[in-house]
């Protein structure tokens, strides 16, 4: 009996140890080796085939990416419930898409919704699932073989397999609770896209530090002689996830590894390497599958028309194009996007999926597309829709096997490099920053207000009340209100002659600086203003900022003005007011000279000039970029919070004095001042009234609205199936 107990104990210990070790090295015990391996996906040459009920047939992946953010929550809150997912799935199917791509392990509501939507549904919505790499690990000193990179990559891959097969109980993170994944959604999961947009320095560091790891021979994936250590790591991860799913569930599906132009496999000349920092490649052609893998491999890329800069020069910077005319549109525009897509597709022997494409419908811009005009921001919702359609057409014309539009919903929590210093990154999900382009890639908008916005800039002033009045004279008045996206002003001027007379709206926010005078403007101000809104005409209405309070100068003075802002500090009461610009990402080419005179280098984007138009989504002439409109004696204006240097409007925190803090810090205010006057205000300063400010904290209001891009894609895709 003692021997039996010892033997049983030894077996239990051995199995426990194996389970502990296998969870870290990516191996699994096989209990079903004789079972037939099933798959409903495969590849043939450069086509993806899917069995939708009639055997394997060509299948165009036509999808939309989906994030996990909604207003008031960061992505890691996992705040989207099953009912919302179900409603969105119906909308996505009605748009004409056949799949949704998600990036990471999600809460069980998502998987329950997928099962409920697709179960007994003859026209299901398929899923492409990603495995995420933690940003902290990716952008650190670690190489891809470090424990918290490779081991976590393998671990999350196995967790995902169990999740989609409805066989996992898993905690998404500390204090987030556990999820019970009991619904088997594997019949509708087309495949996996493993990884993220690889940081080129991580790839280079891995290849340098792990030179000896340049080959891998697995049961399902292997490397060629040309493989790099980083590509070898990918082959290992791909092989292990296939092995785990095959041996545990007798199931396989498509596999891809994420990639983007920064680490594309194409050959460019030294100009690109030197001036555009293109120094690393990841080539999945160096990863081959064996006959044991029935489903097949495809290449996945995130490719946008505007990024990176050298796409605009691809015909002169080393990318061989047989005929420039082949990629020249009817209007004579060189379609660099289609040319690049064609080159990517031609490089591969496997199907290519563009798993991210699109443009944001934001007011702010981070990068301009010098050829096609499809830029990273500064585009209306109408322009966004047209760009999505043209991108799709370019993708399919290049020979790709499918595409996934980025993205389904706007995401308030997002940041971008040229505005992230201007905002409190711990509070971004509580307000909508129209200057940050990354928040507006969605085709589903989240507008402020539970049912409708507090104000629409459309010329109809019926939503304004007497209590909104800030200041008034015998002939003029100024009213103000705000929500989670804008500060709204209503100006009334008796007998206003738009285009023939000029109105001035001084705005005072910070108690630290400001001026009662603006150089070049006759009237004075009652308060020390930080901004001056000049209402002049359709094309030249603008807002200026006092030089002391110019965020661009505080952050980018060396690049834009050729001087150190902190060695040449403007006076607190300087009367110099300057245009408001955003920094742009441009080619680091010596031909683009930065001049002290200002913006000749095309490195900035004019965001202070206001756009005339109707800002009501229900109007036939709706323009989402509209900033102001005039209707007789009434003028309505809306200004994004960050245009007025608000750091976090949910708590009414603005930028503190840059030169006291050597950078951007926040300071809370409870009121600001504003007024309105004309050139006649010479003898007496423009009167300014008080705008009481009270934030909404962590409880923003919002409602959903489909953008034009939804309907444009719907029209494009309606006859596809």
C-alpha positions as CSV (number, residue, x, y, z in Angstrom):
1,X,0.0,0.0,0.0
2,X,2.8,2.4,0.9
3,X,4.5,1.7,-2.5
4,X,1.2,2.5,-4.2
5,X,0.7,5.8,-2.4
6,X,4.4,6.7,-3.2
7,X,3.8,5.8,-6.9
8,X,0.6,7.9,-7.1
9,X,2.3,10.8,-5.3
10,X,5.2,10.6,-7.8
11,X,2.8,10.6,-10.7
12,X,0.9,13.6,-9.4
13,X,4.1,15.5,-8.7
14,X,5.4,14.6,-12.2
15,X,2.2,15.7,-13.9
16,X,2.0,18.9,-11.9
17,X,5.7,19.7,-12.7
18,X,5.0,19.0,-16.4
19,X,2.0,21.2,-16.5
20,X,4.0,24.0,-14.8
21,X,6.9,23.7,-17.2
22,X,4.8,23.1,-20.4
23,X,2.9,26.3,-19.7
24,X,6.2,28.2,-20.0
25,X,8.0,26.4,-22.9
26,X,5.0,25.9,-25.1
27,X,4.6,22.1,-25.1
28,X,1.6,20.0,-24.4
29,X,0.8,16.4,-23.7
30,X,-1.2,14.8,-26.5
31,X,-4.1,12.6,-25.6
32,X,-5.8,12.6,-29.1
33,X,-3.0,11.8,-31.5
34,X,-5.3,9.5,-33.5
35,X,-8.0,12.1,-34.0
36,X,-8.5,13.6,-37.4
37,X,-7.3,17.2,-37.5
38,X,-10.0,19.5,-38.8
39,X,-9.9,22.9,-40.5
40,X,-12.3,25.0,-42.4
41,X,-9.7,27.3,-43.8
42,X,-6.7,26.9,-46.1
43,X,-4.7,28.7,-48.7
44,X,-4.1,28.1,-52.4
45,X,-1.3,30.1,-54.0
46,X,-2.4,33.7,-53.1
47,X,-6.0,33.0,-52.3
48,X,-7.6,32.2,-48.9
49,X,-10.2,29.4,-49.0
50,X,-12.9,29.0,-46.4
51,X,-15.6,26.3,-46.1
52,X,-18.8,28.2,-45.4
53,X,-20.9,25.2,-45.9
54,X,-20.2,24.3,-49.6
55,X,-16.6,23.1,-49.3
56,X,-13.5,25.1,-49.6
57,X,-14.2,28.2,-51.8
58,X,-12.2,31.5,-52.4
59,X,-13.0,33.9,-49.6
60,X,-12.2,37.7,-49.6
61,X,-11.6,38.8,-46.0
62,X,-13.6,42.0,-45.8
63,X,-13.5,43.2,-42.3
64,X,-13.3,45.9,-39.7
65,X,-10.9,46.2,-36.8
66,X,-12.5,46.6,-33.3
67,X,-10.9,48.1,-30.2
68,X,-12.0,47.8,-26.7
69,X,-12.5,51.5,-25.7
70,X,-15.7,53.4,-25.0
71,X,-16.0,56.9,-23.5
72,X,-15.3,57.0,-19.8
73,X,-13.1,53.9,-19.9
74,X,-9.6,52.9,-21.0
75,X,-9.0,49.8,-23.0
76,X,-7.9,47.8,-20.0
77,X,-11.3,48.4,-18.3
78,X,-12.9,45.9,-20.7
79,X,-16.1,47.9,-20.3
80,X,-18.0,46.8,-23.5
81,X,-20.9,44.4,-22.6
82,X,-22.3,41.6,-24.5
83,X,-25.4,43.5,-25.6
84,X,-23.3,46.2,-27.1
85,X,-21.2,43.7,-29.0
86,X,-24.3,42.0,-30.3
87,X,-25.7,45.3,-31.5
88,X,-22.4,46.3,-33.2
89,X,-22.1,42.9,-34.9
90,X,-25.5,43.4,-36.5
91,X,-24.4,46.8,-37.7
92,X,-21.2,45.5,-39.1
93,X,-22.9,42.7,-41.0
94,X,-25.4,45.2,-42.4
95,X,-22.5,47.3,-43.6
96,X,-21.4,44.3,-45.7
97,X,-18.3,43.1,-43.8
98,X,-17.8,39.4,-43.2
99,X,-15.3,39.5,-40.3
100,X,-14.1,41.4,-37.2
101,X,-10.5,41.6,-36.2
102,X,-9.6,42.0,-32.5
103,X,-6.1,42.5,-31.2
104,X,-5.9,40.9,-27.8
105,X,-7.5,38.6,-25.2
106,X,-10.9,40.1,-24.3
107,X,-13.4,39.7,-21.5
108,X,-15.9,36.8,-21.8
109,X,-18.7,39.1,-23.0
110,X,-17.1,39.3,-26.4
111,X,-16.8,35.5,-26.9
112,X,-20.3,35.0,-25.5
113,X,-21.6,37.6,-28.0
114,X,-19.8,35.9,-30.9
115,X,-21.3,32.6,-30.1
116,X,-24.8,34.1,-29.6
117,X,-24.6,36.0,-32.9
118,X,-23.3,33.1,-35.0
119,X,-25.0,30.1,-33.4
120,X,-27.6,28.8,-35.9
121,X,-26.8,31.8,-38.1
122,X,-26.4,30.8,-41.8
123,X,-24.6,34.1,-42.4
124,X,-22.1,34.4,-39.5
125,X,-19.6,37.1,-38.7
126,X,-16.1,35.6,-38.7
127,X,-13.3,36.6,-36.3
128,X,-9.6,37.2,-36.9
129,X,-7.9,37.1,-33.5
130,X,-4.7,38.8,-32.4
131,X,-2.1,38.1,-29.7
132,X,-0.7,41.3,-28.2
133,X,2.8,42.2,-27.0
134,X,2.9,44.5,-24.0
135,X,4.1,47.9,-25.0
136,X,6.4,48.2,-22.1
137,X,8.2,45.0,-23.0
138,X,8.4,45.9,-26.7
139,X,9.8,49.4,-26.2
140,X,12.4,48.4,-23.6
141,X,15.9,47.0,-23.4
142,X,14.7,43.4,-23.8
143,X,15.2,41.3,-26.9
144,X,12.5,39.1,-28.3
145,X,13.9,36.0,-26.5
146,X,13.7,37.5,-23.0
147,X,11.3,35.7,-20.6
148,X,8.8,38.5,-20.4
149,X,8.7,38.7,-24.2
150,X,8.8,35.2,-25.6
151,X,7.4,33.3,-22.7
152,X,4.4,35.7,-22.4
153,X,3.9,35.5,-26.1
154,X,3.7,31.8,-26.0
155,X,1.5,31.8,-22.8
156,X,-1.0,34.2,-24.3
157,X,-1.1,32.2,-27.5
158,X,-2.1,29.1,-25.6
159,X,-4.6,31.0,-23.5
160,X,-6.2,32.3,-26.7
161,X,-6.6,28.8,-28.1
162,X,-8.4,27.7,-24.9
163,X,-10.6,30.8,-24.9
164,X,-11.9,30.4,-28.4
165,X,-12.6,26.7,-27.7
166,X,-14.6,27.6,-24.6
167,X,-12.2,25.9,-22.3
168,X,-10.7,28.5,-20.0
169,X,-11.2,30.5,-16.8
170,X,-8.9,33.4,-16.9
171,X,-8.2,36.7,-15.1
172,X,-7.5,39.6,-17.5
173,X,-5.4,41.4,-14.9
174,X,-5.2,42.6,-11.3
175,X,-8.5,43.9,-9.9
176,X,-10.2,43.2,-13.2
177,X,-11.9,40.0,-12.2
178,X,-12.0,36.6,-13.9
179,X,-13.8,35.5,-17.0
180,X,-15.4,32.2,-17.7
181,X,-14.9,31.2,-21.4
182,X,-17.4,28.5,-21.9
183,X,-18.6,29.1,-25.5
184,X,-16.8,27.4,-28.3
185,X,-16.5,30.0,-31.0
186,X,-13.7,28.2,-32.9
187,X,-16.0,27.4,-35.9
188,X,-16.0,31.1,-36.7
189,X,-12.4,32.0,-36.0
190,X,-10.7,32.3,-39.4
191,X,-7.2,32.6,-38.0
192,X,-4.6,34.4,-35.8
193,X,-2.5,37.5,-36.4
194,X,0.3,37.1,-33.9
195,X,2.1,40.2,-32.6
196,X,2.0,43.9,-33.2
197,X,3.6,46.6,-35.3
198,X,7.2,45.6,-34.5
199,X,9.5,48.3,-33.1
200,X,12.4,48.3,-35.5
201,X,15.0,48.8,-32.7
202,X,13.6,45.7,-30.9
203,X,14.0,43.7,-34.1
204,X,17.6,45.0,-34.6
205,X,18.5,44.4,-30.9
206,X,17.2,40.9,-31.1
207,X,19.1,40.1,-34.3
208,X,22.3,41.5,-32.8
209,X,22.1,39.9,-29.3
210,X,20.8,36.5,-30.5
211,X,22.9,35.9,-33.6
212,X,23.1,32.2,-33.1
213,X,19.3,31.7,-33.0
214,X,18.9,31.8,-36.8
215,X,17.1,28.6,-37.5
216,X,14.1,26.7,-36.2
217,X,12.7,23.3,-37.3
218,X,9.2,22.6,-35.9
219,X,6.5,20.1,-36.7
220,X,4.4,22.8,-38.4
221,X,6.7,25.7,-39.1
222,X,10.3,26.0,-40.0
223,X,12.7,28.7,-41.1
224,X,14.8,29.0,-44.3
225,X,18.5,29.7,-44.4
226,X,17.9,33.4,-44.8
227,X,15.9,33.8,-41.5
228,X,17.0,36.2,-38.9
229,X,16.8,35.6,-35.1
230,X,13.7,37.7,-34.8
231,X,12.0,35.7,-37.7
232,X,13.1,32.5,-36.0
233,X,11.3,33.6,-32.8
234,X,8.1,34.2,-34.8
235,X,8.4,30.7,-36.4
236,X,8.7,29.2,-32.9
237,X,5.6,31.0,-31.6
238,X,3.6,30.1,-34.7
239,X,4.7,26.5,-34.5
240,X,3.8,26.2,-30.8
241,X,0.3,27.7,-31.2
242,X,-0.4,25.3,-34.1
243,X,0.9,22.4,-32.0
244,X,-1.1,23.3,-29.0
245,X,-4.4,23.6,-30.9
246,X,-3.7,20.6,-33.0
247,X,-2.9,18.2,-30.2
248,X,-5.4,19.5,-27.7
249,X,-8.4,20.3,-30.0
250,X,-7.6,18.5,-33.3
251,X,-8.2,21.8,-34.9
252,X,-6.2,24.3,-37.1
253,X,-6.8,27.7,-38.6
254,X,-4.9,30.4,-40.6
255,X,-1.7,31.9,-39.1
256,X,-0.1,35.3,-39.8
257,X,2.4,37.5,-38.1
258,X,1.8,41.3,-37.8
259,X,4.0,43.7,-39.8
260,X,4.0,47.2,-41.2
261,X,6.1,49.4,-43.5
262,X,8.7,50.2,-40.8
263,X,9.9,46.6,-40.9
264,X,8.7,45.7,-44.4
265,X,10.9,43.2,-46.3
266,X,11.3,45.4,-49.4
267,X,14.7,46.6,-50.6
268,X,15.2,50.3,-50.5
269,X,18.4,52.3,-51.3
270,X,20.6,54.0,-48.7
271,X,18.8,57.3,-48.9
272,X,15.8,55.7,-47.2
273,X,18.1,54.0,-44.6
274,X,20.0,57.2,-43.8
275,X,17.2,59.8,-43.9
276,X,14.1,57.8,-43.0
277,X,15.7,55.4,-40.5
278,X,14.5,52.4,-42.4
279,X,17.1,49.9,-41.1
280,X,15.2,46.6,-40.3
281,X,13.2,44.0,-42.1
282,X,10.9,41.2,-41.1
283,X,10.2,38.8,-43.9
284,X,7.7,36.0,-43.3
285,X,8.8,34.4,-46.6
286,X,11.6,33.1,-44.4
287,X,9.0,31.2,-42.4
288,X,7.6,28.1,-44.1
289,X,4.9,25.7,-43.1
290,X,5.1,21.9,-43.3
291,X,2.6,19.4,-44.7
292,X,1.4,18.8,-41.2
293,X,-0.2,22.3,-41.2
294,X,-3.4,22.1,-43.2
295,X,-4.7,25.6,-42.9
296,X,-2.0,27.8,-44.2
297,X,-0.2,31.0,-43.7
298,X,-0.9,34.6,-44.9
299,X,1.0,37.8,-44.7
300,X,-0.5,40.6,-42.6
301,X,0.3,44.3,-42.9
302,X,-0.9,47.6,-41.4
303,X,-0.6,50.0,-44.3
304,X,-1.9,53.6,-44.4
305,X,-1.6,56.0,-47.3
306,X,0.5,58.6,-45.4
307,X,3.0,56.5,-43.5
308,X,5.9,56.4,-43.7
309,X,7.1,59.5,-45.5
310,X,9.2,57.6,-48.0
311,X,6.2,56.1,-49.6
312,X,5.6,59.4,-51.2
313,X,9.1,59.2,-52.8
314,X,9.1,55.5,-53.7
315,X,9.5,56.1,-57.4
316,X,12.8,58.0,-56.8
317,X,14.1,56.3,-53.6
318,X,15.0,52.9,-54.7
319,X,11.7,51.2,-55.1
320,X,11.6,49.9,-58.6
321,X,8.4,50.6,-60.5
322,X,8.0,49.3,-64.0
323,X,5.8,52.1,-65.1
324,X,4.9,55.3,-63.2
325,X,1.9,55.7,-65.4
326,X,0.5,52.4,-64.1
327,X,0.0,54.1,-60.8
328,X,-1.0,57.5,-62.0
329,X,-4.7,58.4,-61.5
330,X,-6.8,60.1,-64.0
331,X,-6.2,63.5,-62.5
332,X,-2.4,63.0,-62.9
333,X,-1.8,62.1,-59.2
334,X,0.8,59.5,-58.5
335,X,-0.9,56.9,-56.4
336,X,2.0,55.9,-54.1
337,X,-0.4,53.9,-51.9
338,X,-1.4,51.5,-54.7
339,X,2.2,51.3,-55.9
340,X,3.5,50.3,-52.5
341,X,0.7,47.8,-52.0
342,X,1.5,46.2,-55.4
343,X,5.2,46.0,-54.4
344,X,4.3,44.3,-51.1
345,X,1.9,41.8,-52.7
346,X,4.5,41.0,-55.4
347,X,7.1,40.2,-52.8
348,X,5.0,37.4,-51.3
349,X,4.2,33.9,-52.4
350,X,1.4,33.6,-49.9
351,X,-1.9,35.6,-49.6
352,X,-1.6,39.2,-48.4
353,X,-4.1,40.8,-46.1
354,X,-4.0,44.5,-45.3
355,X,-5.3,44.2,-41.8
356,X,-5.3,47.9,-41.1
357,X,-6.1,50.8,-43.4
358,X,-7.9,54.1,-43.1
359,X,-7.7,57.8,-42.2
360,X,-9.0,59.7,-39.1
361,X,-11.8,62.2,-39.3
362,X,-10.1,64.5,-36.7
363,X,-9.6,68.2,-36.7
364,X,-5.9,67.8,-35.7
365,X,-3.3,66.3,-38.1
366,X,-0.1,64.5,-37.5
367,X,1.1,63.7,-41.0
368,X,0.2,64.8,-44.5
369,X,0.0,62.5,-47.5
370,X,1.9,64.4,-50.2
371,X,0.4,62.4,-53.1
372,X,-3.1,61.1,-52.6
373,X,-4.2,63.7,-50.0
374,X,-5.3,60.9,-47.6
375,X,-3.7,62.4,-44.5
376,X,-3.5,61.4,-40.8
377,X,-6.1,63.9,-39.7
378,X,-7.5,67.2,-40.8
379,X,-10.1,65.3,-42.9
380,X,-13.9,65.6,-42.6
381,X,-16.1,62.6,-42.2
382,X,-17.1,62.9,-45.8
383,X,-13.4,62.9,-46.9
384,X,-12.7,59.9,-44.5
385,X,-15.5,57.9,-46.3
386,X,-14.1,58.6,-49.7
387,X,-10.6,57.7,-48.5
388,X,-11.8,54.4,-47.1
389,X,-13.4,53.5,-50.4
390,X,-10.3,54.5,-52.4
391,X,-8.0,52.6,-50.1
392,X,-10.1,49.5,-50.4
393,X,-10.1,49.8,-54.2
394,X,-6.3,50.2,-54.2
395,X,-5.8,47.2,-51.9
396,X,-7.9,44.9,-54.1
397,X,-6.3,46.3,-57.3
398,X,-2.9,45.4,-56.0
399,X,-3.9,41.8,-55.8
400,X,-4.3,41.4,-52.0
401,X,-6.6,38.7,-50.7
402,X,-8.5,40.9,-48.4
403,X,-8.6,43.9,-46.1
404,X,-9.6,45.1,-42.7
405,X,-10.6,48.7,-42.2
406,X,-9.3,50.5,-39.1
407,X,-11.4,50.9,-37.1
408,X,-15.0,50.3,-36.0
409,X,-15.4,52.8,-33.1
410,X,-13.7,56.1,-32.2
411,X,-11.6,55.7,-29.0
412,X,-11.4,58.7,-26.7
413,X,-8.6,57.2,-24.6
414,X,-6.1,57.2,-27.5
415,X,-3.0,59.5,-27.7
416,X,-0.8,60.6,-30.5
417,X,2.8,61.9,-30.5
418,X,2.1,65.6,-31.5
419,X,-0.6,66.2,-28.9
420,X,0.3,63.8,-26.1
421,X,2.4,66.3,-24.2
422,X,-0.5,68.8,-24.3
423,X,-2.9,66.5,-22.3
424,X,-3.1,64.6,-19.1
425,X,-2.7,61.0,-20.4
426,X,-4.3,59.5,-17.3
427,X,-7.6,61.2,-18.0
428,X,-8.0,61.1,-21.8
429,X,-10.9,58.7,-21.8
430,X,-13.1,61.2,-20.0
431,X,-13.2,63.8,-22.9
432,X,-13.1,63.9,-26.6
433,X,-10.0,65.6,-28.0
434,X,-10.7,66.6,-31.5
435,X,-7.1,67.7,-32.0
436,X,-5.8,64.1,-31.4
437,X,-6.1,62.2,-34.6
438,X,-5.8,58.7,-33.1
439,X,-9.1,59.1,-31.4
440,X,-11.0,59.5,-34.7
441,X,-10.3,56.5,-37.0
442,X,-13.6,55.0,-36.2
443,X,-16.7,54.8,-38.5
444,X,-18.8,54.9,-35.4
445,X,-18.6,58.2,-33.6
446,X,-19.2,58.8,-29.9
447,X,-20.7,62.3,-29.7
448,X,-21.2,64.2,-26.4
449,X,-24.6,64.1,-24.7
450,X,-26.8,61.2,-23.8
451,X,-29.2,61.7,-26.8
452,X,-27.8,64.8,-28.6
453,X,-25.1,67.3,-28.2
454,X,-25.7,70.4,-26.0
455,X,-25.2,72.6,-29.1
456,X,-24.9,72.3,-32.9
457,X,-23.1,74.9,-34.9
458,X,-25.7,75.2,-37.6
459,X,-27.1,78.7,-37.5
460,X,-30.2,77.7,-35.4
461,X,-29.8,79.3,-32.0
462,X,-32.9,77.8,-30.5
463,X,-30.8,75.8,-28.0
464,X,-29.3,78.9,-26.5
465,X,-30.9,80.4,-23.4
466,X,-30.7,83.6,-21.5
467,X,-28.7,81.9,-18.7
468,X,-25.9,81.2,-21.3
469,X,-25.2,85.0,-21.7
470,X,-21.7,85.9,-20.6
471,X,-21.6,89.6,-21.5
472,X,-23.8,92.0,-23.4
473,X,-24.0,95.6,-24.6
474,X,-26.7,97.6,-26.4
475,X,-25.8,96.0,-29.7
476,X,-23.8,92.9,-29.0
477,X,-23.9,89.8,-26.7
478,X,-21.7,86.8,-26.1
479,X,-23.0,83.4,-24.8
480,X,-21.1,80.3,-23.8
481,X,-21.7,76.7,-23.0
482,X,-19.6,73.5,-23.2
483,X,-19.7,69.7,-23.3
484,X,-17.1,66.9,-23.4
485,X,-15.7,67.9,-26.8
486,X,-16.2,71.7,-27.4
487,X,-16.5,75.1,-25.9
488,X,-19.4,76.8,-27.8
489,X,-19.8,80.5,-28.3
490,X,-22.8,82.4,-29.6
491,X,-22.2,86.0,-30.8
492,X,-25.1,88.3,-31.5
493,X,-24.3,91.6,-33.3
494,X,-27.1,93.9,-34.5
495,X,-26.8,94.6,-38.2
496,X,-23.8,92.4,-38.6
497,X,-22.2,92.5,-42.1
498,X,-20.3,89.3,-42.4
499,X,-17.2,89.7,-44.5
500,X,-17.3,93.5,-44.3
501,X,-16.6,94.0,-40.6
502,X,-14.5,92.3,-38.0
503,X,-15.4,91.0,-34.5
504,X,-13.0,90.2,-31.7
505,X,-13.5,87.7,-29.0
506,X,-10.8,87.8,-26.3
507,X,-10.6,84.8,-24.0
508,X,-8.7,84.7,-20.7
509,X,-8.1,81.3,-19.2
510,X,-4.8,81.3,-17.2
511,X,-4.1,83.6,-14.3
512,X,-0.4,83.3,-14.9
513,X,-0.1,85.4,-18.1
514,X,-2.0,87.3,-20.8
515,X,-2.3,90.8,-22.3
516,X,-4.9,93.5,-22.5
517,X,-3.6,94.3,-26.0
518,X,-2.9,92.4,-29.2
519,X,-0.4,93.7,-31.6
520,X,-2.1,94.8,-34.9
521,X,-5.5,95.0,-33.3
522,X,-7.0,98.4,-32.3
523,X,-9.3,97.5,-29.4
524,X,-8.0,96.7,-25.9
525,X,-9.4,94.0,-23.6
526,X,-10.9,94.3,-20.1
527,X,-9.0,91.2,-18.9
528,X,-5.5,89.9,-19.7
529,X,-6.5,87.6,-22.7
530,X,-4.6,84.5,-23.6
531,X,-6.4,84.0,-26.9
532,X,-8.1,86.3,-29.4
533,X,-10.8,84.9,-31.8
534,X,-11.0,87.1,-34.9
535,X,-14.2,86.7,-36.9
536,X,-13.6,88.3,-40.2
537,X,-14.8,86.2,-43.2
538,X,-15.3,82.7,-44.4
539,X,-11.6,82.1,-45.2
540,X,-9.9,84.3,-42.6
541,X,-11.6,83.7,-39.3
542,X,-9.0,82.4,-36.9
543,X,-7.9,82.2,-33.3
544,X,-4.5,83.5,-32.1
545,X,-2.6,82.6,-28.9
546,X,-0.4,84.9,-26.9
547,X,3.2,83.9,-27.6
548,X,3.9,83.2,-23.9
549,X,1.1,80.6,-24.0
550,X,2.0,79.0,-27.3
551,X,2.3,75.2,-26.7
552,X,4.1,74.6,-30.0
553,X,6.9,77.1,-28.9
554,X,7.2,75.5,-25.5
555,X,7.6,72.0,-27.0
556,X,9.1,72.3,-30.5
557,X,10.8,75.7,-30.6
558,X,14.1,74.3,-31.7
559,X,12.7,72.5,-34.7
560,X,10.2,75.2,-35.8
561,X,11.9,78.5,-34.8
562,X,15.5,77.4,-34.6
563,X,15.9,78.6,-31.0
564,X,15.7,77.4,-27.5
565,X,12.4,78.7,-26.1
566,X,13.7,78.6,-22.5
567,X,16.7,80.8,-23.3
568,X,14.4,83.5,-24.9
569,X,11.3,83.7,-22.7
570,X,8.5,85.9,-23.8
571,X,7.2,88.5,-21.3
572,X,4.1,87.5,-19.3
573,X,2.2,90.4,-20.7
574,X,3.6,90.5,-24.2
575,X,1.1,91.8,-26.8
576,X,2.4,89.4,-29.5
577,X,-0.2,86.9,-30.5
578,X,0.7,84.1,-33.0
579,X,-1.1,81.5,-35.1
580,X,-1.8,78.1,-33.6
581,X,0.0,75.2,-35.4
582,X,0.5,71.5,-34.7
583,X,3.8,69.7,-35.3
584,X,3.8,67.3,-38.3
585,X,5.8,64.2,-38.9
586,X,7.8,64.8,-42.1
587,X,10.7,63.3,-43.9
588,X,14.1,63.8,-42.2
589,X,15.6,64.9,-45.4
590,X,18.2,67.8,-45.6
591,X,16.3,69.4,-48.4
592,X,13.5,70.2,-45.9
593,X,15.1,73.1,-44.2
594,X,13.8,74.5,-40.9
595,X,13.8,78.3,-41.0
596,X,13.5,80.7,-38.1
597,X,10.9,82.7,-40.0
598,X,8.2,80.2,-39.3
599,X,6.4,77.5,-41.2
600,X,8.2,77.5,-44.6
601,X,9.4,73.9,-43.9
602,X,5.9,72.4,-44.1
603,X,6.6,70.8,-40.7
604,X,3.5,72.2,-39.1
605,X,-0.3,72.2,-39.6
606,X,-2.4,75.3,-39.3
607,X,-5.0,74.4,-36.8
608,X,-5.9,77.9,-35.7
609,X,-7.7,79.0,-38.9
610,X,-11.4,78.2,-38.4
611,X,-13.6,76.3,-41.0
612,X,-16.9,77.8,-42.0
613,X,-19.8,75.4,-42.4
614,X,-22.7,73.5,-40.9
615,X,-21.7,71.3,-37.9
616,X,-25.1,69.5,-37.4
617,X,-24.9,65.8,-38.5
618,X,-28.6,65.9,-39.4
619,X,-28.1,68.7,-42.0
620,X,-27.8,67.9,-45.7
621,X,-24.7,70.2,-45.9
622,X,-23.0,68.7,-42.7
623,X,-19.3,69.3,-42.5
624,X,-17.8,67.6,-39.4
625,X,-14.8,70.0,-39.5
626,X,-17.0,73.1,-39.2
627,X,-15.9,75.5,-36.5
628,X,-18.3,78.4,-37.1
629,X,-21.3,79.5,-39.0
630,X,-23.1,82.8,-39.5
631,X,-26.9,83.3,-39.9
632,X,-27.7,87.0,-40.2
633,X,-26.9,88.7,-36.9
634,X,-26.1,85.3,-35.2
635,X,-22.7,83.6,-35.1
636,X,-22.1,80.2,-33.6
637,X,-18.6,78.9,-32.9
638,X,-17.2,75.8,-31.4
639,X,-13.6,75.4,-30.2
640,X,-12.0,72.0,-29.2
641,X,-10.8,72.1,-25.6
642,X,-7.2,71.5,-26.4
643,X,-7.2,74.5,-28.9
644,X,-7.5,76.6,-25.7
645,X,-4.7,74.7,-23.9
646,X,-6.9,72.6,-21.7
647,X,-4.9,69.8,-20.2
648,X,-7.9,67.9,-18.9
649,X,-11.3,69.6,-19.2
650,X,-13.1,66.9,-17.3
651,X,-11.6,68.5,-14.2
652,X,-11.0,71.9,-15.8
653,X,-7.3,71.7,-15.7
654,X,-5.3,73.9,-18.2
655,X,-1.7,74.4,-19.0
656,X,0.3,76.1,-16.3
657,X,3.0,78.6,-17.2
658,X,5.5,76.7,-19.4
659,X,8.5,78.8,-18.3
660,X,7.9,78.4,-14.6
661,X,7.7,74.6,-15.0
662,X,10.1,74.1,-18.0
663,X,7.4,72.2,-19.8
664,X,3.7,71.4,-19.6
665,X,2.1,71.0,-16.2
666,X,-1.5,71.4,-15.2
667,X,-3.3,74.0,-13.1
668,X,-7.0,73.9,-12.2
669,X,-9.3,76.8,-12.9
670,X,-12.9,77.4,-12.0
671,X,-13.7,80.2,-14.5
672,X,-12.6,81.9,-17.6
673,X,-13.4,85.2,-19.1
674,X,-14.6,86.1,-22.6
675,X,-16.2,89.1,-24.4
676,X,-16.9,90.5,-27.9
677,X,-16.2,93.8,-29.5
678,X,-15.4,95.6,-32.7
679,X,-12.8,98.1,-34.0
680,X,-15.0,100.7,-32.4
681,X,-13.8,99.6,-29.0
682,X,-10.9,102.0,-28.9
683,X,-11.9,104.4,-26.2
684,X,-13.3,101.7,-23.9
685,X,-11.8,98.1,-23.7
686,X,-13.9,95.1,-24.8
687,X,-16.0,94.1,-21.9
688,X,-15.4,90.5,-20.7
689,X,-17.8,88.4,-18.6
690,X,-17.3,85.3,-16.5
691,X,-17.8,81.7,-17.7
692,X,-18.2,79.4,-14.7
693,X,-16.4,76.1,-15.3
694,X,-17.3,72.9,-13.6
695,X,-16.0,69.6,-14.9
696,X,-17.8,66.3,-15.2
697,X,-15.1,64.1,-13.6
698,X,-15.2,60.5,-14.6
699,X,-18.8,60.5,-15.9
700,X,-18.9,61.8,-19.5
701,X,-22.1,61.6,-21.5
702,X,-22.1,60.3,-25.0
703,X,-24.2,58.7,-27.7
704,X,-23.4,56.8,-30.9
705,X,-23.6,58.0,-34.4
706,X,-22.5,56.3,-37.7
707,X,-20.2,58.4,-39.9
708,X,-20.4,58.7,-43.6
709,X,-17.7,56.1,-44.0
710,X,-20.1,53.4,-42.8
711,X,-22.6,54.2,-45.6
712,X,-19.8,54.5,-48.2
713,X,-18.5,51.1,-47.4
714,X,-22.0,49.7,-47.3
715,X,-22.6,51.0,-50.8
716,X,-19.3,49.6,-52.0
717,X,-19.8,46.2,-50.4
718,X,-23.5,45.7,-50.9
719,X,-23.2,43.4,-54.0
720,X,-20.0,41.6,-52.9
721,X,-21.6,38.4,-51.6
